[in-house]
Amino acid sequence: MDISSPGEVEFSDTKDALESLNSKDESYDSRDSGDSGIQEDVELESEDGWTVRDGAGRDHVVVPFDPSELRGHCRALDSGAVRVGEGRFALPRHGLMSLPSYSAPRTIRPGELVVCSVPKSGTTWTLEMAWLVANDCDFEGARSRLDQNRYTEVGNLFYLGLTPAFLREYVPLVMTRLRKLAGLVHLLYLMLRSLWQSVGLVKTHVPLSLLPPDLLETNKVIYVTRNPKDALVSYYHHFSRCRVVKYSGSMDDLAEDYMAGRLPGLPFFSHVLEAWRQRHHPNMLFLFYEDMKRDMPGTLRRVADFLGKTLSTEQVEKLCHHLDFKQMKNNEHANSLMYQKAGILEMSSFIREGQVGKWRQHVSPEVDRRLNEWIRRSVAGTGLSYEGVQ
């Protein structure tokens, strides 16, 4: 599987005229999450919801919830938030979910390799690994093709939080600093280019239930998950400096919002279990971040087998060196320099430490106890488990 060469593709079909679909799903009050047997800590509001229809003709129930639950901690949701679909995924109310129907301008195309995860679960690390294995260890290409030249991100429109508060801060920042303006122009160019050009590798945080329904029949998917306690620490450090989302609460505040699934990319277990239930599908490779840290050579061989590649011992050694976290911290592509130059992320290393068990230094014993209870309850009966959960 070679994903190095861009190719010309056709645009996706546009939707028919928008139709008003204001209806309430009476069965939506149930907290059952499909057949997973989990109970998410999510409280729905009593206000009537509505339905949106996606580009595949599927209807998704949208139910608003009160953003005051976030106590003003999350800028992306400060002017309204909704829960979407059976997984009750949290999204800005004023984005795509405010329309009666939508068709994303950039869909996942058959044959593209998809890397999917909950935010801050090792996505960038997995992307770098997948690209190199798929492209026969082209380290020179990995050094020269920075930013989104080597992958396309699908789903940004779902999480877009262009609220007045963000625009008041961001627009003057960009317009008065030519360097950030140039960074923004470059970012917009890459996003527009992806409408007609494929680089073969897709990154997404959109859950499987909101992606094309036949995805696993037409594409290979690598899904990576991480101990949610470490993921929430990484989530905090990232989104507290992301000007679009801008989480301003404490780590303990975030733990409460994380367990309740109130933030973009969540609920955690609704997202993960959709992929976990597909882990035996021949086009699904389900990875654990902790296994990558413990046994990168073994993980590389699993990825190579999945993509129909063969790696020599020398190639595995070079890949392990390239994917070492000290190397990744110096990798401009991995550190999201594009978003920092555009002023969307505050300047600092996107790749922080990547350690397993770092949550012990950031959450209180009481919060840790509650996190353990939440994880045990959420995975009960699914066969899914995480290290460090007592």
N, C-alpha and C positions, 0 to 999 in steps of 0.2 A: 504494500500500500504506500504510494508516493503522494505526498500532499504538498510538494514544493512548488508546483507550477500553477500560476493563476490561469483560470479559464473563463471564456465568455459564457454566460448563462442567460436564460430568458427571465424576464420579470415574472413575479407571481401574479396570478389573476387578482383583480380588484374585486371588492365586495359589491353586491347589488346595492341599490339605494337603501339608506339607513331606515330601519323600521322601529317604531316604538314598541318596546316589549316590557312595559312596566307590569310585572307580576310578582307575586310572592310565592316562594316554594314552601308549602306548609310543613314539609318533612324536614326542613333545614334546621329545626331546633335540636335535632339529635346530635349528641356529641360523639357518636360512633364515627371513627375515621375509616370508612370502607370496611375491609375485612381484616384490618390489622389488629383489632382488639385493643387499641390504645385509647387513652382518655387524655386529650390535650387540655391544659389549663387555660381555656379560652372562653370568655364570656361574650355572647352576642347581644347586641342592643335590640330593643323591641320594635324599632322603626322598620317599616316595610322595606324590603329589598327590591332589586330589579334583576333583569337578566341581560347578559351580553352574549352575543354570538360571535365565535371566532371564525377565522378564515377557513376552517374545515367544516363549518356548519354546526359545530357543537355549542350548546347553550351552557353558560356558567352562571350560577346564582351569585349575586353580589349583595352583601349585607353590610351596611355602614356600622361602624362602632365609634364610640365617643373618644376623640383624640385627647380629651382632658385626662384620660387614664394615663397618658404618657407624661402628664404634669409639665408639658412644655419642653420635654427633654429631646424631642426628635423633630428637627426642622422639616424633614421631608413630609411629615404627616401633620404639620401644625395647622393646615387649613382643611383637614378632613382625611379620613382613612376608611378603608373598606376591607372586608374579608371576601375572598373570591373562591368559588368552587368547593368541592367536597373537602379539600385540604384546608380551607379557611385561611388562605394565604393573605398576608397583610400587604396592601398596596395603597399608594396615594389615591384619594377619591377623585382628584381633579385630573388624573391622567387618562389612559386608555379606558379605564373602567367607568368613566363618566359617559361613554358613548353607548348607544344601543347595539352597535356592532363594530367590529374592528377587523382589519387584516394587516398584520405587521408588514411593513414594506420590505423587510429583509427576513425571509424564511430560511430554515435549514434545508439545504439542498441534498437530494439523494447522493450518497457516496461520501459526504463529508464526515470526518471524524469529530465526534462531539465529546467535550469534557464538561461534565455537569457536577454541581455541588451546591450545598448551602454556602453562603459567603463565609470566607475566612476558614476554609477547611483544607487548604493545601492546593487550591485550584491552579495558581501560577506555577508552582513546583511541578504539578502533574502535566500542565500544558507544555512546559519546557521539555520534560521527559518524553511525552508523546510525540512532539514535533521531531525531536532528534532520532528517536527509534524509527518513526515512519519515514524519515529522510536519510536513513543509512548513516547516522552519526555525522551529519554535515555541520561540524563545529564552526567552520568558517561562515556558513550561512547563518548560524545562530548568533554569531558576533556582529554580522553586518546588517541583518534584517531586524531592526529594532521596532519597538512599539507594536502596533497592530498590523504590521506588514506580514507577520507570520500567523496570525489568527484573526478571526472575526468574532466580535462579541454580539451575541443575540439576546435581546430582552431588555436593553437599557430603557426602552420606552415604558416598560411596565413599572419601573422603579423611579422614573423621573419625578423629581420633587422641586420643580421650578416655582417655589412659593415667593410671594412678595418680599419676605424677609431675606431670602437668598439673593434675589435679584437686586435689592437695594445695596447689598454688600458687594456682590460679585461684579455687576456691570461697571461701576466706577473703578474697581480694581483692575479689570481687564483694559478698559478704555484709557487709563492713565499710565499703563505700563506696556510698552510696545512689545516687550519680550513675551509677556503673557498673552497678548493679542495674537502674536505669531503662533504661539503654542495652541491657542484655541482654533485658529484657522487650520493648522495641521491636523488637529483632532477631527474637525468637521470634514476635512477632505477625506480622511481615512474612513469615516462613517459613511459618507456618500459613495465612496468608491466601492464599498462592500455591497451596494445595491446591485451592481452589475458584474462584479469580479469576485471570484472565489479563490481563496488561498488554501482551501481544503481542510482547515482546522477551525472548529467553532468552540468558543467558550460561552457558557451560559449558567446563570443561577436560577433560571426559570424551572419550576418543577415539571416532571414528566407529564402530569395531567394537563398542563397548559401549553405543552409542545405538540407538534403534529402527532396525531393518534397512531400513525403507522411508522413512527420513527425507528423502532427496533427492527422493522422489516426492510428498511432502506439505508440504515446508517449503523455504524459501530459507535457505541457509547461507552466511555470510561467515566464511571461515577466514583468520586472520592469522598469519604466521610472521615470525621475526626471526633475524638472525645469531645462532647459538647461543652465540657468545662474549659478545656483549652481553647475551643473555638470561640466561646463567648469572650475570653480575655483578648484574643486577637481581634474580634469584632469590635470590642470597646476601643482599643488603641487605633484601629483604622477609622471607624466612623466618628470618633471624637475629633478627627482632623479633616474629615471630608466635608467640604463646604456645602454640598448638595444635601446630604443627610444630616450632618452635624448633630451628633448625640452629645448632650451637655450634662447628663446625669452622672452619678457616681457609679463605681463598679457594682455595688450592691443594688442600685437602682436598675442597672442593666440586667443583672441576674433575674430580677423580678419580671422585667419586660420580656426578657428572653424566654423564660419558662412559659409566660402567658402568650407568646407568639405575637406580640404587638408591633414588631419591627419589620422593615423590608427584608425579604428572603426567608421569613419564618411563617409558620411554626416549623421548628427544626425537625421533629419526628414525622410530621406529615410529609415533608419533603424527602427525607431519607428513606422512609419505609416504602414510598412509591417505587423507588429504585431497588430497594432490598428485595421486594417481592418479585422483581424481574432478574435477580442475580444469576439464575440458571439459564437465561436466554443466551443462545450462542453469540448474539451481537451485543451483549452486556458484559463488561468487566467491572466488578465491584471491588474497589480498593479501600484499605484503611491507611490513614496517614501514619499511624503508629507502626504498621508493617513496613512502610517505606523508610522510616527512620531506622528501624531495627535491621532490616534486610533489603537494602537497595538492590544488590545484585539479583536476589530472587525476584524482586518486583520487576526489574528490568526484563528478566526472561519471561515473566508472565505477560508483560505488555508486548514483547516481541512475538510470542506465540499467538497472542490475540490478533496482532496486526499482520501475521504471516511473514515475519522477519526472522532472520537468524543472526545472533550476535556472537562474535568471537570473544575469547577471554580478554584480549587487549581492548576491544571496544567497550566491554562492560567496565573495565578499570577506568578508561577515559571518561565514560559517562558518569561513573560514581564521583570522579573528581570534579567534573563540570557541574554536577548537581549538588555538590557539597554546599552547605548554607553559607560558608564564608565566600565561596565563589558567587553564589546567587545574590548576595548582598551587593556585590560589585557589578552585577549584570544590569545595565540600564533598562533592558526590556523587562526584566523581572521586577524592577523597582518602580514601574509605572511612571517613568520620567515624563511621558507624554501628558498625563493628567496633572502632574506637578507643574510642568511648564505652562499649562493652560490655566493654572490657578485653581483647579477644582480640588486638588489635594494640597495640604500644607506641605512644605518641603521637609522631608525626613525619609528614612529608609522604609520602603513599602515592605520589604522582607525584614522582619525584626530579629527574632531569635530561633523560631521554629522548634523549640524544645517541647518535649513531652512532659506533662505534669507540672507545667509552669503555673497553673491555676492555684496551686497550693500557696503561692506567694502573694496572691491578689484577692482571694475571697476569704471571708471570715468563716470560722468553724460552723456557725449556725447556717450561713448561706450554703456552705458545702454540704451540710446534712440535708437541706431542702433540695439541692441539686441532685444528690444521690437518690432521694425518694422519687423525684420527678423522672429521672432516667429509668429507674427500676420499673416504675408504673408504666412508662411509655413503651418499653420494649417487652413487657411481659407477654409471653406466648408467641413471640415473633421469631425467636432464634437469634436475634441481634444482640450483641453485647459489646461493651466498651471496657477497656482497662481502667483501673483506678476508681471504679464505682463500688462503694462499700455497702 
